[in-house]
Amino acid sequence: MKNVRSELMSNPKTITGYAAGAFAAPTGEAIPVIDPATGTTVAVLHESDGAEVGAAVAAARDAFRAGPWAGASVADRQRALHAIHDAILEHAEELAALETLNTGIPFIQTKNIHLPRAAQNFRFFAEFINQDGGEVFTQEPGYMSLVTYEPIGVCALIGPWNMPLGLTAMKMAGALAFGNTCVVKPSEITPLTLARLFEIMDAKGILPPGVINLVNGRGHVTGEALSAHPDIDMVSFTGGTETGARILGALAKGIKGGAMELGGKSPSIVFADADIERALDGAMLGSFMNNGQMCLAGSRLFVHEQVADEFIAAFTTRTKALRVGDPFDPATEIGPMINAAQMARVASYVESGLGQGATLLAGGGQIEGDGFFIEPTVMQSNSNALAICQEEIFAPFATIQTFSDEDEVIARANDSAFGLVGYVWTADLERALRLSRRLATGTVLVNTPIMRDLRTGFGGVRQSGLGREGAKGSRAMFTEMKSTIIALERPALPRMGTGN
């Protein structure tokens, strides 16, 4: 699929917004979209200003009030969600190539992991809404209480740059499944796959006009106009913690809710009784898959002192052997960083770690040539207080600490502003269950690397976010609970104003 790169390098794609069933004219400020493997422009995004955002929100509000989607039957919504699922798989090769071109993530990962998961999001929610139901309570004598879930309204869905299609598709599928209308904003850095998906959905006529709309642009322009718009009912955002806090501030002014999936600095704990080879495999994936640019990366490694020498030596050797290069090369395991700023950020953390007493075990340098390539990096630290152990680096950058007992490692693992995921590697089931209770994270994964089950909720605690995505978590995010209380027999009522 390298021809996608050559085609767009010679004829960059024009990206605009989409509202009320039509693509916008390319009138906004032109922002270049860069291939991080070569540093060349492959598309030009025309930024959606406040007026264009307002038009998209108005289209979504009109579609919600008119009711062709909010009032659609479950069967109709299922058909549309299945149609989007099928459309993604029909265009999987093309979409995967665009994702790789835009993000630098190896094509073998976008094709085999990202695209199937993006499609699966729509199929999952189509199936879920056919089995989901409300509740009935009859505990109060003489009454029946019904609990139902109604669409919340117009949802702003703001996606991240590190897995633009897969993570934004989760929001789209959940919001649409429950009858909402949407305005989607991908990152201005990685708009290619979402723009193409909108073209595909438009050509197939899958959804009524206005049900799903697209705006593009930077956070301080398009993002702020969208999250602060008075006719938005909620915002679902995946991205950095600082941006999430600003969005929550804007929502608070309108007394509106938001769901935030934010940063992480997830601990991965390897006990002496673990299967070391499997723990090594899992730690490599947790640290370096997706170019290490994952919110749920398990790159803060804690290794028991009894196996530390063996583990650290093997982990360092394998890190040095990682194949860095063109993300379209099937042999590549690590592609480029998303941009020059992220590449420089990694260098600054290497310098910070060395300055604070950490030991550089592997990598740490930039790779000369075109694109934004760095060496996968490992640093060993004697303290969890170092910046490299506390701050999200978002790169193929792992830190290693050793520990001697369970209480000690739990205290250090929980010593973090974040709380997204915890990884535990042990053969002791009782220990695994203890750590599941004691780790302050939204998810605990035992003897497995990155895994998401859409039946459960995914999200974090503390600065890792608010709310959960998946099944009931997405239902809570995208619906309003309504209680209907019915008297089954005539209650005795005082007759005010009658003197009786």
TARAVEN-V157353 format. One record per pair of residues at least 12 apart in sequence whose ideal C-beta (glycine too) atoms are under 8 Angstrom apart, sorted by the first residue. I is the first residue (numbers start at 1). J is the second residue. Records with the same first field share a line. If there is no record, write none. Layout:
BEGIN
I=J ; J
END
This chain:
BEGIN
1=93 ; 94 ; 96 ; 97 ; 100 ; 107 ; 328
2=328
4=94 ; 97 ; 98 ; 101
5=35 ; 38 ; 42 ; 101 ; 328
8=35 ; 42 ; 43 ; 101
9=35 ; 38 ; 40 ; 41 ; 42
12=32 ; 33 ; 41 ; 42 ; 43 ; 44
13=33 ; 42 ; 43 ; 44 ; 192 ; 195
14=26 ; 43 ; 44 ; 46
15=33 ; 43 ; 44 ; 45 ; 46 ; 191 ; 192 ; 195 ; 216
16=28 ; 46 ; 216
17=46 ; 48 ; 52 ; 56 ; 213 ; 214 ; 215 ; 216
18=56 ; 198 ; 202 ; 213 ; 214
19=52 ; 55 ; 56 ; 59 ; 210 ; 213 ; 214 ; 215
20=55 ; 59 ; 62 ; 63 ; 209 ; 210 ; 213
21=202 ; 208 ; 209 ; 210
22=209
23=198 ; 202
24=46 ; 48 ; 52 ; 55
26=44 ; 46
27=46
28=46 ; 47 ; 48 ; 49 ; 52 ; 216 ; 217
29=46 ; 47 ; 49 ; 217 ; 221
30=44 ; 45 ; 46 ; 47
31=44 ; 45 ; 46 ; 47 ; 188 ; 217 ; 218
32=44 ; 45
33=45 ; 102 ; 188 ; 189 ; 190 ; 191 ; 192
34=189 ; 339
35=101 ; 102 ; 104 ; 371
36=103 ; 104 ; 335 ; 336 ; 337 ; 338 ; 339 ; 371 ; 372
37=101 ; 104 ; 326 ; 327 ; 328 ; 335 ; 336 ; 370 ; 371 ; 372 ; 373
38=370 ; 371
39=370 ; 371 ; 372
42=101 ; 102 ; 192
43=191 ; 192
45=188 ; 191 ; 216 ; 217
46=216
47=188 ; 216 ; 217 ; 218 ; 221 ; 222
48=185 ; 215 ; 216 ; 217 ; 221 ; 222 ; 225
49=217 ; 221 ; 222 ; 225
50=225
52=215
53=183 ; 215 ; 222 ; 225 ; 226 ; 229
54=225 ; 229
56=183 ; 213 ; 214 ; 215
57=154 ; 183 ; 213 ; 226 ; 229 ; 231 ; 232
58=231
59=209 ; 210 ; 213
60=154 ; 181 ; 182 ; 183 ; 210 ; 211 ; 212 ; 213
61=153 ; 154 ; 181 ; 231
62=210
63=181 ; 208 ; 209 ; 210 ; 211
64=151 ; 153 ; 154 ; 180 ; 181
66=210
68=208 ; 211
69=176 ; 179 ; 180 ; 181 ; 207 ; 208 ; 211
70=151 ; 179 ; 180 ; 181
71=179
72=179
74=129 ; 130
77=126 ; 129 ; 176 ; 177 ; 179
78=126 ; 127 ; 129 ; 130
80=176 ; 206 ; 207
81=122 ; 123 ; 125 ; 126 ; 173 ; 176 ; 177
82=122 ; 123 ; 126
83=204 ; 206
84=119 ; 122 ; 172 ; 173 ; 201 ; 206
85=119 ; 120 ; 122 ; 123 ; 126
86=119
87=197 ; 200 ; 201 ; 204 ; 206
88=115 ; 118 ; 119 ; 122 ; 169 ; 197 ; 200
89=115 ; 116 ; 119
91=196 ; 200
92=111 ; 115 ; 116 ; 119
93=111
94=196
95=115 ; 118 ; 165 ; 193 ; 196 ; 197
96=110 ; 111 ; 114 ; 115
97=110 ; 328
98=192 ; 193 ; 196
99=114 ; 115 ; 164 ; 165 ; 190 ; 192 ; 193
100=327 ; 328 ; 335
101=192
102=164 ; 189 ; 190 ; 191 ; 192 ; 193
103=161 ; 162 ; 163 ; 164 ; 190 ; 291 ; 293 ; 335 ; 338
104=291 ; 327 ; 335 ; 336 ; 337 ; 338 ; 371 ; 372
105=163 ; 290 ; 291 ; 293 ; 327 ; 335
106=291 ; 327 ; 332 ; 333 ; 334 ; 335
107=327 ; 328 ; 330
108=330 ; 332
109=289 ; 290
114=163 ; 165 ; 166
115=165 ; 166
117=166 ; 169
118=165 ; 166 ; 169
119=169
120=454
121=166 ; 169 ; 170 ; 172 ; 173 ; 174 ; 454
122=169 ; 172 ; 173
124=173 ; 454
125=173 ; 174 ; 176 ; 177 ; 474
126=177
128=177 ; 471
129=177 ; 178
132=149 ; 475
134=146 ; 147 ; 148 ; 149
135=147
142=487 ; 488 ; 489 ; 491
143=485 ; 486 ; 487 ; 488
144=485 ; 486 ; 488
145=483 ; 484 ; 485 ; 486
146=483 ; 484 ; 485 ; 486
147=481 ; 482 ; 483 ; 484
148=481 ; 482 ; 484
149=178 ; 475 ; 479 ; 480 ; 481 ; 482
150=179 ; 479 ; 480 ; 482
151=178 ; 179 ; 180 ; 478 ; 479 ; 480
152=178 ; 180 ; 233 ; 234 ; 478 ; 479 ; 480
153=180 ; 181 ; 233 ; 234
154=180 ; 181 ; 182 ; 183 ; 231 ; 232 ; 233
155=171 ; 175 ; 180 ; 181 ; 182 ; 183 ; 232 ; 233 ; 234 ; 235 ; 236 ; 478
156=182 ; 183 ; 185 ; 226 ; 227 ; 229 ; 232 ; 234 ; 235 ; 236
157=171 ; 172 ; 175 ; 182 ; 183 ; 184 ; 185 ; 235 ; 236
158=185 ; 223 ; 226 ; 227 ; 235 ; 236 ; 237 ; 238 ; 239 ; 247
159=171 ; 184 ; 185 ; 186 ; 187 ; 194 ; 238
160=187 ; 238 ; 239 ; 295
161=186 ; 187 ; 189 ; 190 ; 338
162=290 ; 293 ; 294 ; 295 ; 338 ; 394
163=290 ; 294
164=186 ; 187 ; 190 ; 191 ; 192 ; 193 ; 194
165=193 ; 194 ; 197
167=238 ; 261
168=184 ; 186 ; 194 ; 238
170=469 ; 470 ; 474
171=184 ; 236 ; 238 ; 469
172=184 ; 212
174=236 ; 469 ; 474 ; 475 ; 477 ; 478
175=236 ; 474 ; 478
176=207 ; 211 ; 212
177=474 ; 478
178=474 ; 475 ; 478 ; 479
180=478
181=210 ; 211 ; 212 ; 213
182=211 ; 212 ; 213
183=213 ; 214 ; 215 ; 226 ; 232
184=198 ; 212 ; 213 ; 214 ; 215
185=214 ; 215 ; 216 ; 217 ; 222 ; 223 ; 226
186=214 ; 216
187=239
188=216 ; 217 ; 218 ; 219 ; 222
189=338 ; 339
190=338
191=216
194=214
195=214 ; 216
198=212 ; 214
219=243
223=243 ; 247
224=246 ; 250
227=247 ; 250 ; 251 ; 258
228=250 ; 253 ; 254
230=254
232=256
233=256
234=251 ; 256 ; 257 ; 258 ; 259 ; 477 ; 478
235=247 ; 251 ; 256 ; 258 ; 259
236=258 ; 259 ; 467 ; 469 ; 477 ; 478
237=258 ; 259 ; 260 ; 261
238=260 ; 261 ; 262 ; 295
239=262
240=262 ; 263
241=262 ; 263 ; 392 ; 463 ; 464
244=260 ; 262 ; 465
247=260
248=260 ; 466
258=466 ; 467
259=459 ; 465 ; 466 ; 467 ; 468 ; 469 ; 477
260=465 ; 466 ; 467
261=295 ; 458 ; 459 ; 460 ; 464 ; 465 ; 467 ; 469
262=295 ; 460 ; 463 ; 464 ; 465
263=295 ; 392 ; 418 ; 420 ; 463 ; 464
264=295 ; 296 ; 297 ; 392 ; 418 ; 420 ; 421 ; 460 ; 464
265=299 ; 300 ; 389 ; 390 ; 391 ; 392 ; 416 ; 417 ; 418 ; 420
266=286 ; 296 ; 297 ; 298 ; 299 ; 300 ; 418 ; 420 ; 421 ; 422 ; 423 ; 441
267=298 ; 300 ; 301 ; 302 ; 412 ; 413 ; 416 ; 422 ; 423 ; 439
268=282 ; 283 ; 286 ; 287 ; 298 ; 299 ; 300 ; 301 ; 302 ; 422 ; 423 ; 425
269=302 ; 403 ; 409 ; 413 ; 422 ; 423 ; 424 ; 425 ; 426 ; 435
270=283 ; 301 ; 302 ; 303 ; 304 ; 307 ; 311 ; 425
271=304 ; 424 ; 425 ; 426 ; 427 ; 428 ; 431
272=304 ; 306 ; 307
273=426 ; 427 ; 428
274=307 ; 425 ; 426 ; 427 ; 447
275=425 ; 427 ; 447
276=307 ; 310 ; 311 ; 314
278=425 ; 447
279=311 ; 425
280=311 ; 314 ; 315 ; 318
281=449
282=298 ; 423 ; 425 ; 447 ; 448 ; 449
283=298 ; 301 ; 315 ; 398 ; 449
284=315 ; 318 ; 319
285=449 ; 450
286=298 ; 299 ; 423 ; 449 ; 450
287=299 ; 301 ; 396 ; 397 ; 398
288=319 ; 322 ; 333 ; 334 ; 376 ; 396 ; 398
289=449 ; 450
291=334 ; 335 ; 336 ; 337 ; 395 ; 396
292=334 ; 376 ; 393 ; 394 ; 395 ; 396 ; 397
293=337 ; 338 ; 342 ; 394 ; 395
294=394 ; 450
295=392 ; 420 ; 464
296=420 ; 421 ; 443 ; 450
297=394
298=421 ; 423 ; 445 ; 449 ; 450
299=393 ; 397 ; 398 ; 399
300=389 ; 398 ; 399 ; 401 ; 413 ; 416
301=315 ; 398 ; 399 ; 400 ; 401
302=400 ; 401 ; 402 ; 403 ; 409 ; 412 ; 413
303=400 ; 401 ; 402 ; 403
304=402 ; 403 ; 404 ; 409
305=402 ; 403 ; 404
308=402
312=361 ; 380 ; 400
315=378 ; 398 ; 400
316=361 ; 362 ; 378
319=361 ; 362 ; 363 ; 376 ; 377 ; 378 ; 398
320=362 ; 363 ; 376
322=334 ; 376 ; 396
324=367 ; 373 ; 374 ; 375 ; 376
325=373
334=376 ; 396
335=373
336=371 ; 372 ; 373
337=372 ; 373 ; 374 ; 395
338=372
339=372
340=372
342=372 ; 394 ; 395
343=366 ; 372 ; 373 ; 374
345=393 ; 394 ; 395
346=374 ; 377 ; 393 ; 395 ; 397
347=364 ; 365 ; 366 ; 374
349=387 ; 388 ; 391 ; 393 ; 395 ; 397
350=364 ; 365 ; 377 ; 379
352=386 ; 387 ; 388
353=379 ; 381 ; 386 ; 387 ; 388 ; 399
356=381 ; 383 ; 386 ; 387 ; 388
357=381 ; 382 ; 383 ; 386
358=379 ; 380 ; 381 ; 382 ; 386 ; 388 ; 399
359=379 ; 380 ; 381
360=377 ; 378 ; 379
361=378 ; 379 ; 380 ; 400
362=375 ; 376 ; 377 ; 378
363=375 ; 376 ; 377 ; 378 ; 396 ; 397
364=377 ; 379
374=395 ; 396
376=396 ; 397
377=395 ; 396 ; 397 ; 398
378=397 ; 398 ; 399 ; 400
379=397 ; 398 ; 399 ; 400
380=399 ; 400 ; 401
381=399 ; 400 ; 401
382=401
383=401
384=401 ; 412 ; 415
385=415
386=399
389=401
390=416 ; 417
392=418
406=431 ; 434 ; 435
410=435 ; 438 ; 439
413=439
414=438 ; 439 ; 440
416=462
417=462 ; 463
418=460 ; 462 ; 463 ; 464
419=440 ; 441 ; 442 ; 460 ; 461 ; 462 ; 463 ; 464
420=441 ; 442 ; 443 ; 459 ; 460 ; 464 ; 465
421=441 ; 442 ; 443 ; 444 ; 445 ; 460
422=435 ; 439 ; 441 ; 443 ; 444 ; 445
423=444 ; 445 ; 446 ; 449
424=436 ; 439 ; 444 ; 445 ; 446 ; 447
425=446 ; 447
426=446 ; 447
432=446 ; 447
440=461 ; 462
441=460 ; 461 ; 464
442=457 ; 458 ; 459 ; 460 ; 461 ; 464 ; 465 ; 468
443=456 ; 458
452=470
453=470
454=470 ; 471
455=470 ; 471
456=470 ; 471 ; 473
457=469 ; 470 ; 471 ; 472 ; 473
458=470 ; 473
459=473
END
